[in-house]
Amino acid sequence: MHNHQKCQRNSKPYRGPAQWDSLQEPTKVKTILVTGIGGNVGQGILRNILADVCSYRTIGTNTTPVSAGNRFIDVFYAMPFGLDPSYIPEMLAIVKSEGVDLIIPSTDFEMMQLSKFSDAFECPIACSGPASAEIYLDKYRTYQEHRKAQIPFAETCLPSSYQNQFSRALAKPRRGRGSRGLIFDPTEFSQLSDEDYVIQELHQGREITTAVYRCYMDGVIHGSISMYRTLHYGATDYCRVVRDYDAALRDIAEKMASNFDIRGSFNIQSIVTDSGEIHPFEVNCRISGTNSIRSHFGFADVNYALSELLWHKAPKKFEAVDGEAYRYLADVIYLDSNPATLAHQKNENGSEVIDSAQRPLNK
């Protein structure tokens, strides 16, 4: 653990929805902890937090000490990977020492672990229930559970049971990994274990990413937004709002909400064929990577979570805005002789932080 300047604790025990309306709004600045700040999901969450009408104290965690995400935060902690046995004890210690009011996980395994052990924390965690967290981390279990509940999902099997039943096939990691580790039309399966991989039917068409928000307080689907997208090394590099399939995708989301303890933000990835058929092929049971884009199109799911979990208020009304977005590379430069010091105590040593896409950088 790193030594940081301590602040007065102001966190409250996590309480169920029935008790939220009795809580008083605090006057002290709230502290939000965001995990995985080295990735685009965590950095997008932080940008949305900084753009919120309220000011917050931000703590970032990551497995590496310095990344572009350090520029968005007030305090940093290096953490083990989510499945490491020391992960939960270290997170509990940070929450206690820093007076954390809300945790927002940005990676799959951290979200699953934090959901599983959520009762041990005295602050809310922006995550689904533990059953959904485990189901949607595992693509084969996702297929099995959706099939059982008669919810559309791409045909999926384990490598050992694949008998060339798909005209085109895609091998992908069974758990997590985003869009990395994909093998299109595999011909050799001896190296693909059932524990690590699944085989999916590969549909031809355009990829759509659908973000959905289900309210923590009343379980109602607050809204959803779909975008065509293209990817570069697993991350969205272009997307455009599309409304043609809203009704069908909303129906899928409603069925998921009816059958599973999924809540807050989740993401449905689908292929839409030329004939208009929708084939969901993956579900991310967390805030997804386009959160910093879709907030400009009216779907501010990070803000929705802050409203419910910090201020105990219903999310603001969702009104979709048409538009498209492109991503580009930018440089974040830390002018410091000791990057580790910069990571541990952001700017307290007088280090200058420069973002080539946005000068000057002043929080």
C-alpha positions in Angstrom: 0.0 0.0 0.0 1.2 3.5 -0.7 1.1 6.4 1.8 -1.3 9.1 0.8 -2.7 12.1 2.6 -5.7 11.0 4.5 -9.0 12.7 4.3 -11.9 12.6 6.8 -14.1 9.7 6.2 -17.6 10.4 5.0 -18.8 7.1 3.5 -22.1 5.6 4.6 -23.0 1.9 4.8 -24.5 0.6 1.6 -28.3 0.2 2.0 -31.0 -1.3 -0.1 -33.3 0.7 -2.4 -36.1 0.8 0.2 -33.9 2.8 2.6 -32.4 5.3 0.1 -35.2 7.9 0.3 -34.5 8.4 4.0 -30.9 9.4 3.5 -29.8 13.0 3.8 -27.7 14.6 1.0 -24.2 15.1 2.3 -22.5 18.5 2.0 -18.9 17.1 1.8 -17.2 16.4 -1.5 -17.7 12.7 -2.4 -14.9 10.3 -3.1 -15.2 8.0 -6.1 -12.8 5.1 -6.8 -12.5 4.0 -10.4 -10.6 0.8 -11.2 -8.6 -0.1 -14.3 -7.7 3.5 -15.2 -5.1 2.3 -17.7 -7.8 1.3 -20.1 -10.3 3.3 -22.2 -13.3 2.2 -20.1 -11.8 3.5 -16.9 -10.5 6.7 -18.5 -13.9 7.3 -20.1 -15.6 6.9 -16.7 -13.2 9.5 -15.2 -13.9 12.0 -18.0 -17.6 11.7 -17.4 -17.1 12.2 -13.7 -15.0 15.3 -14.3 -17.7 16.6 -16.6 -20.4 16.1 -14.0 -22.1 19.1 -12.5 -20.8 18.1 -9.0 -17.1 18.1 -8.1 -15.7 14.8 -6.8 -12.5 13.6 -5.3 -11.2 10.7 -7.5 -9.1 7.7 -6.7 -7.7 5.5 -9.5 -6.4 2.0 -9.3 -4.5 0.0 -11.9 -2.1 -2.9 -12.1 0.7 -0.7 -13.5 1.8 2.5 -11.7 1.6 5.0 -14.6 -0.8 5.3 -17.5 -2.7 8.1 -19.3 -5.4 7.6 -16.7 -3.3 9.2 -13.9 -3.9 12.6 -15.3 -7.6 12.4 -14.3 -7.3 11.5 -10.7 -6.4 12.9 -7.3 -4.9 9.7 -5.7 -3.5 6.5 -7.2 -3.1 3.0 -5.8 -1.4 0.1 -7.6 -3.5 -3.0 -7.3 -3.1 -6.8 -8.0 -5.3 -8.3 -10.7 -8.9 -8.9 -9.8 -8.6 -12.7 -9.2 -5.6 -12.3 -7.0 -6.4 -13.5 -3.4 -5.1 -10.1 -2.0 -7.4 -8.0 -4.3 -10.4 -7.8 -2.0 -8.5 -7.2 1.2 -6.4 -4.4 -0.4 -9.6 -2.8 -1.9 -11.3 -2.9 1.5 -8.3 -1.2 3.1 -8.3 1.6 0.5 -12.0 2.1 1.0 -11.6 2.4 4.7 -8.5 4.6 4.7 -9.7 7.0 2.0 -13.3 7.2 2.9 -14.5 6.0 -0.5 -18.2 6.7 -1.2 -18.6 4.8 -4.4 -16.6 2.2 -6.4 -16.9 2.0 -10.2 -15.2 -1.1 -11.6 -14.2 -0.9 -15.3 -12.8 -4.4 -15.9 -14.7 -7.7 -16.1 -12.8 -9.7 -13.4 -12.8 -6.8 -10.9 -16.5 -6.3 -11.4 -17.2 -10.0 -10.8 -15.1 -10.0 -7.6 -16.4 -6.8 -6.2 -20.0 -8.0 -6.9 -19.3 -11.3 -5.2 -17.9 -9.6 -2.1 -20.1 -6.5 -2.2 -21.6 -7.2 1.3 -18.1 -6.7 2.8 -18.0 -3.1 1.6 -19.5 -0.1 3.4 -20.0 1.8 0.2 -22.1 1.1 -2.9 -20.5 -0.6 -5.9 -21.7 0.2 -9.5 -22.2 -3.5 -10.5 -24.7 -6.1 -11.2 -25.6 -8.9 -8.9 -23.1 -11.7 -8.4 -25.1 -14.3 -10.5 -25.2 -12.0 -13.5 -21.6 -11.0 -13.0 -20.5 -14.6 -13.3 -22.8 -15.6 -16.1 -21.9 -12.7 -18.4 -18.2 -13.1 -17.8 -18.4 -16.6 -19.3 -19.6 -16.6 -22.9 -20.6 -20.3 -22.9 -22.7 -19.8 -19.7 -24.2 -16.7 -21.3 -25.3 -18.8 -24.3 -26.7 -21.6 -22.0 -28.7 -19.2 -19.8 -30.0 -17.2 -22.7 -31.1 -20.3 -24.5 -32.8 -21.5 -21.3 -34.7 -18.2 -21.0 -35.4 -18.0 -24.8 -33.4 -14.8 -25.2 -31.6 -14.5 -28.6 -27.9 -15.2 -28.6 -25.4 -16.5 -31.2 -25.1 -20.3 -31.4 -22.1 -21.2 -29.2 -20.3 -24.5 -28.3 -17.2 -25.7 -26.7 -14.2 -26.7 -28.9 -14.5 -30.3 -28.0 -18.1 -30.5 -29.3 -17.6 -28.5 -32.5 -18.4 -30.7 -35.5 -18.2 -28.1 -38.3 -21.9 -27.3 -37.8 -21.4 -23.6 -38.6 -20.9 -22.3 -42.2 -18.4 -19.8 -40.6 -17.0 -20.0 -37.2 -15.2 -17.8 -34.7 -13.1 -19.0 -31.8 -12.8 -16.5 -28.9 -11.7 -16.5 -25.3 -14.4 -17.9 -23.1 -14.0 -15.3 -20.4 -13.4 -11.6 -20.8 -10.7 -10.2 -23.1 -13.0 -7.8 -25.0 -12.4 -8.4 -28.7 -8.9 -9.7 -28.3 -7.6 -13.3 -29.0 -10.1 -13.9 -31.8 -9.5 -16.7 -34.4 -11.7 -16.5 -37.5 -12.6 -19.7 -39.3 -10.3 -21.9 -37.2 -9.1 -25.2 -38.7 -7.0 -26.5 -35.8 -8.8 -27.1 -32.5 -6.3 -29.2 -30.5 -4.8 -26.1 -28.8 -8.2 -24.7 -28.0 -9.3 -26.0 -24.6 -12.9 -26.0 -23.3 -11.8 -24.1 -20.3 -10.3 -21.2 -22.3 -12.2 -20.9 -25.6 -15.7 -21.1 -27.2 -16.7 -21.5 -30.8 -19.4 -19.2 -32.1 -21.4 -19.1 -35.3 -20.0 -16.2 -37.3 -22.7 -14.0 -38.8 -22.0 -11.6 -41.6 -23.2 -8.0 -41.2 -22.6 -4.8 -39.3 -21.7 -4.7 -35.6 -23.9 -2.8 -33.2 -23.1 -2.0 -29.6 -26.1 -1.3 -27.4 -25.7 0.3 -24.0 -28.5 -0.3 -21.5 -29.1 1.2 -18.1 -31.4 -0.6 -15.6 -32.1 1.5 -12.5 -30.7 0.2 -9.1 -33.6 1.8 -7.2 -36.6 0.3 -8.9 -35.3 -2.2 -11.5 -36.8 -0.4 -14.5 -34.9 -0.1 -17.8 -34.2 3.6 -17.9 -33.1 3.6 -21.5 -30.8 2.2 -24.2 -28.8 3.5 -27.1 -27.4 1.6 -30.1 -24.5 2.5 -32.3 -22.9 1.0 -35.4 -19.2 0.7 -34.7 -15.9 -0.3 -36.1 -13.0 -1.5 -33.9 -9.2 -1.2 -34.0 -7.3 -3.7 -31.7 -10.5 -4.4 -29.7 -11.5 -0.8 -29.1 -14.1 1.3 -30.9 -12.5 3.8 -33.3 -15.7 4.9 -35.0 -19.4 4.8 -34.1 -22.7 6.3 -35.2 -26.1 6.4 -33.4 -28.7 4.1 -35.1 -32.3 3.8 -34.1 -33.6 1.2 -36.5 -33.4 -1.7 -34.1 -34.3 0.0 -30.8 -37.6 -1.9 -30.3 -36.0 -5.4 -30.8 -33.0 -4.7 -28.7 -35.1 -3.1 -26.0 -37.2 -6.3 -25.9 -33.9 -8.4 -25.5 -32.8 -6.1 -22.6 -36.2 -6.4 -20.9 -36.0 -10.2 -21.0 -32.5 -10.1 -19.6 -33.8 -7.8 -16.7 -36.7 -10.2 -16.1 -34.5 -13.3 -15.8 -31.2 -12.1 -14.2 -30.0 -9.8 -11.4 -28.4 -7.5 -14.0 -28.5 -3.8 -13.0 -26.9 -0.5 -13.7 -25.0 -0.4 -17.0 -24.7 -3.3 -19.4 -23.8 -3.7 -23.0 -25.1 -6.0 -25.7 -23.0 -6.6 -28.8 -24.8 -7.8 -31.9 -24.4 -8.4 -35.6 -27.2 -7.2 -37.8 -27.4 -9.0 -41.1 -28.3 -7.4 -44.5 -31.8 -8.9 -44.0 -32.2 -7.1 -40.6 -31.7 -10.2 -38.4 -30.2 -9.3 -35.0 -27.7 -11.8 -33.5 -26.4 -10.8 -30.0 -23.0 -12.5 -29.5 -21.6 -11.0 -26.3 -22.8 -9.1 -23.2 -20.6 -6.9 -21.0 -22.1 -6.7 -17.5 -20.5 -3.4 -16.7 -20.0 0.1 -18.0 -18.5 -0.3 -21.5 -15.9 1.4 -23.6 -18.1 3.9 -25.4 -19.3 5.6 -22.2 -17.3 8.7 -23.0 -18.9 8.9 -26.4 -22.5 8.1 -25.7 -22.8 10.6 -22.9 -22.6 13.3 -25.7 -25.5 11.5 -27.5 -27.8 11.8 -24.4 -27.1 8.5 -22.8 -25.1 9.4 -19.7 -25.0 6.1 -17.8 -22.1 7.1 -15.6 -24.1 10.1 -14.5 -27.1 7.9 -13.9 -25.0 5.7 -11.5 -23.8 8.8 -9.6 -27.4 10.0 -9.3 -28.6 6.8 -7.8 -25.7 5.5 -5.8 -24.3 8.7 -4.4 -27.3 11.1 -4.3 -30.2 8.6 -4.1 -32.1 10.3 -6.9 -33.7 8.9 -10.0 -31.5 9.4 -13.2 -32.2 12.3 -15.4 -34.5 11.7 -18.4 -32.8 10.1 -21.4 -33.2 11.8 -24.7 -31.2 10.4 -27.6 -29.2 12.6 -29.9 -28.1 11.5 -33.3 -24.5 11.8 -34.2 -21.2 10.0 -34.9 -17.8 9.9 -33.2 -14.2 9.1 -34.2 -11.4 8.3 -31.9 -7.8 9.4 -32.4 -4.5 9.0 -30.7 -3.3 11.7 -28.3 -0.2 12.1 -26.1 -0.1 12.5 -22.3 3.3 13.6 -21.2 4.5 13.7 -17.6 7.5 16.0 -17.2 9.0 14.4 -14.1 12.2 12.6 -13.4 10.4 10.0 -11.3 7.2 8.7 -12.9 6.5 6.5 -9.9 6.3 9.5 -7.6 3.9 11.2 -10.1 1.7 8.1 -10.0 1.6 7.9 -6.2 1.1 11.6 -5.5 -0.4 13.4 -8.4 1.1 16.8 -8.8 2.0 17.2 -5.1 5.6 17.2 -6.2 5.1 20.1 -8.6 5.1 17.9 -11.7 3.7 19.3 -14.8 1.2 17.3 -16.8 0.7 18.0 -20.5 -2.0 16.5 -22.8 -1.2 17.2 -26.4 -4.8 17.2 -27.3 -5.9 19.6 -24.6 -3.6 22.3 -23.3 -3.2 23.4 -20.6 -4.3 20.6 -18.3 -5.8 21.9 -15.1 -8.3 19.9 -13.2 
